[in-house]
């Protein structure tokens, strides 16, 4: 678990963090569609704003903060808590562009575990129970993030992405879940991944199951 309390002392009153606002593209109750927790009920919170801008991104509307509503921690926690989900996934965009301490404190005060999906390109913040790192070559992760990675999930388009995956795996703690994920619109990546995993069984395959299931 990653836990930062660098300014928790300024948040002694619940109201102090419940009124903090975040730009949010969308938030909804769904099924985790990829990675180690595939198939589990979860509450997704997609923050707006991204400085990575992957060309294959399927949520490009999340790149800009402007044009998206700003929601309070109180509003987001209320929705997540009342959904009945056991955990919330903070994603983006790039969620670490924002100080996540208020949001994560709010979610944990409601009894939810807090997961994050990030490129790791900005410093970690908040109290996080599960960190999924999806590193990008064109904006590399910070050195700090590797100490806390629970799951390394690398999107593969070509064989050169396998070397990138290996380089990042070497920096992760022992026991990190290692996953390769084919890019949805690059079918040839499936064969690349299958052959690699057969030769390197310490890796597994992540699929975007939510697209097959047609759930958001």
C-alpha positions in Angstrom: 0.0 0.0 0.0 1.2 3.5 -0.8 0.4 6.0 1.9 1.3 9.7 1.8 0.4 11.9 4.8 2.6 14.8 3.9 -0.2 17.2 4.6 -2.8 15.1 6.4 -2.4 17.4 9.4 -4.1 20.1 7.4 -7.1 17.8 6.8 -8.1 17.2 10.4 -11.8 18.0 9.7 -13.7 15.7 7.3 -15.1 18.8 5.6 -11.6 19.9 4.8 -11.2 17.1 2.2 -14.8 16.4 1.4 -15.1 19.9 -0.3 -12.0 19.5 -2.5 -12.9 19.4 -6.2 -11.6 17.4 -9.1 -12.2 17.7 -12.8 -14.1 14.5 -13.7 -14.9 13.2 -17.2 -17.1 10.4 -15.9 -17.7 8.2 -12.9 -19.8 5.0 -12.8 -20.4 1.6 -11.3 -19.1 -1.1 -13.6 -17.1 -4.3 -13.9 -13.3 -4.0 -14.0 -12.5 -4.9 -17.5 -8.8 -5.5 -17.6 -5.8 -6.4 -15.5 -5.5 -8.5 -12.4 -9.0 -7.6 -11.1 -10.8 -8.3 -14.3 -14.5 -9.3 -13.7 -14.8 -7.6 -10.3 -17.5 -5.1 -9.5 -15.8 -1.7 -9.1 -16.5 2.1 -9.1 -14.6 4.0 -11.8 -13.6 7.6 -11.4 -12.0 9.0 -14.5 -10.3 12.3 -13.9 -9.8 14.8 -16.7 -6.3 16.0 -17.7 -3.5 14.1 -19.3 0.1 15.0 -20.3 0.9 11.6 -21.8 -1.5 11.5 -24.7 -1.1 8.0 -26.2 -2.1 8.1 -29.8 -4.1 4.8 -29.3 -6.0 6.1 -26.3 -9.8 5.4 -26.6 -10.7 8.2 -24.1 -9.1 11.2 -25.7 -11.9 13.3 -24.3 -10.2 13.0 -21.0 -7.0 14.8 -22.1 -8.2 18.3 -21.4 -9.4 19.5 -18.0 -11.6 22.2 -19.5 -15.1 21.3 -20.4 -15.5 18.7 -17.7 -17.5 19.2 -14.5 -15.6 19.7 -11.2 -17.0 17.4 -8.6 -16.4 17.4 -4.9 -14.9 14.5 -3.0 -18.3 14.3 -1.1 -20.2 13.9 -4.4 -17.8 11.2 -5.6 -17.7 9.3 -2.3 -21.5 9.4 -2.0 -21.9 7.8 -5.5 -19.1 5.2 -4.9 -20.4 4.2 -1.5 -24.0 3.9 -2.6 -23.1 1.8 -5.6 -22.1 -1.1 -3.3 -18.7 -1.5 -5.0 -16.0 -2.9 -2.8 -13.3 -0.8 -4.4 -12.9 2.3 -6.5 -10.5 2.7 -9.4 -9.1 6.1 -10.1 -8.1 6.4 -13.7 -7.9 9.1 -16.4 -6.5 10.9 -18.3 -3.6 10.8 -15.9 -4.9 10.8 -12.4 -1.6 11.6 -10.8 -1.7 15.1 -12.3 -4.0 15.8 -9.3 -3.3 15.5 -5.5 -5.2 12.4 -4.7 -4.9 12.6 -1.0 -8.3 14.2 -0.4 -10.1 11.9 -2.8 -8.5 8.7 -1.4 -9.1 9.7 2.2 -12.7 10.2 1.4 -13.1 6.9 -0.4 -11.3 5.0 2.4 -13.4 6.7 5.1 -16.4 5.2 3.3 -14.8 1.7 3.6 -13.7 1.3 0.0 -10.3 0.1 -1.1 -8.7 2.4 -3.6 -7.0 1.3 -6.8 -5.3 3.5 -9.4 -4.4 3.0 -13.0 -1.5 5.3 -14.0 1.4 5.8 -16.4 3.4 6.9 -13.4 4.6 10.0 -15.1 3.8 12.3 -12.1 4.6 11.8 -8.4 2.4 9.4 -6.4 -0.1 10.9 -4.0 -2.8 9.7 -1.7 -3.5 6.4 0.1 -3.6 3.6 -2.5 -4.3 -0.1 -1.9 -3.4 -1.2 -5.5 -1.2 0.5 -8.1 -1.4 -0.6 -11.7 1.4 0.9 -13.7 1.0 1.2 -17.4 4.3 2.9 -18.5 4.7 4.8 -21.8 8.0 5.2 -23.6 7.3 8.8 -24.6 6.7 10.0 -21.0 8.5 7.6 -18.7 7.5 6.8 -15.1 9.1 8.5 -12.2 11.7 6.4 -10.4 9.7 6.5 -7.2 6.6 4.6 -8.5 8.4 1.3 -9.1 8.8 0.7 -5.4 5.0 0.5 -5.0 3.8 -1.3 -8.2 1.4 -4.1 -7.6 0.6 -4.7 -11.3 2.6 -3.9 -14.4 0.4 -3.8 -17.4 2.2 -3.0 -20.7 0.2 -2.3 -23.9 1.8 -4.0 -26.9 1.7 -2.9 -30.5 5.0 -4.3 -31.8 7.9 -6.5 -30.7 9.8 -3.4 -29.4 7.2 -3.1 -26.7 8.3 -6.4 -25.2 11.8 -4.9 -24.5 10.1 -1.9 -22.9 8.0 -4.3 -20.8 11.1 -6.2 -19.6 13.0 -3.0 -18.8 10.1 -1.9 -16.5 9.6 -5.3 -15.0 13.2 -5.3 -13.8 12.5 -2.2 -11.7 9.4 -3.6 -10.0 9.3 -5.4 -6.6 9.3 -9.2 -6.5 5.8 -10.5 -6.7 4.5 -7.7 -9.0 1.8 -9.1 -11.4 3.2 -8.9 -14.9 0.7 -8.5 -17.7 0.9 -7.7 -21.4 -2.2 -6.3 -23.1 -2.8 -6.2 -26.9 -3.7 -2.8 -28.3 -7.4 -3.2 -29.2 -7.0 -2.0 -32.9 -3.8 -3.9 -33.5 -4.7 -7.6 -34.0 -1.2 -8.6 -34.9 -0.1 -7.8 -31.3 -2.1 -10.8 -30.1 0.3 -13.3 -31.8 3.3 -11.4 -30.5 2.1 -11.6 -27.0 1.0 -15.2 -27.1 4.3 -16.4 -28.4 6.2 -14.2 -25.8 4.1 -15.5 -22.8 4.6 -19.1 -23.9 8.4 -18.5 -23.7 8.2 -16.3 -20.6 5.5 -17.8 -18.3 6.2 -15.3 -15.5 4.1 -12.9 -17.7 0.3 -13.2 -18.2 -2.1 -11.6 -20.7 -4.6 -8.9 -20.0 -7.6 -8.4 -22.3 -10.0 -5.6 -22.4 -12.9 -7.8 -21.4 -15.3 -4.8 -20.9 -15.2 -4.3 -24.7 -16.2 -7.9 -25.3 -18.9 -7.6 -22.7 -20.0 -4.2 -24.0 -20.0 -2.6 -20.5 -18.5 0.9 -20.0 
